[in-house]
């Protein structure tokens, strides 16, 4: 199955790479930093990084913004609010909320790969209020209810 997503490079970002799949079967599109100047994230610090593009997703789809595994493993750089959701009706610049969970400052430079974007179908869901829910073995067991 293939869908078409319109993408617009924003003015002043002609040098920034648009999202790209790094291999033939990659699920995600790597996204690039459109920072004006080097941006250093100190341990525990978070910042919103622009990407230099906007897009128009078709109805029934979302874009999920996720961390890059290499940045997370090597430097402790990850995305907050993961996965972040870009809705089909949003037309503003896509930005990535990064946090440094590592031990050292990390500098983001213009056109660095900072996150990945996965496009997903979103089903139409109708919520129905009821008086009672069906019973299950788990029941209301929540956080940690199965043990370690």
Secondary structure by P-SEA (a helix, b strand, c coil): cbbbbbbbbccccccccccccccccccbbbbbbbcccbbbbcccbbbbbbccbbbbbcccbbbbbbbcaaaaaaccccccccccccccccccbbbbbccccccbbbbbccccccbbbbbbbbcbbbbbbbcbbbbccccccccccccc
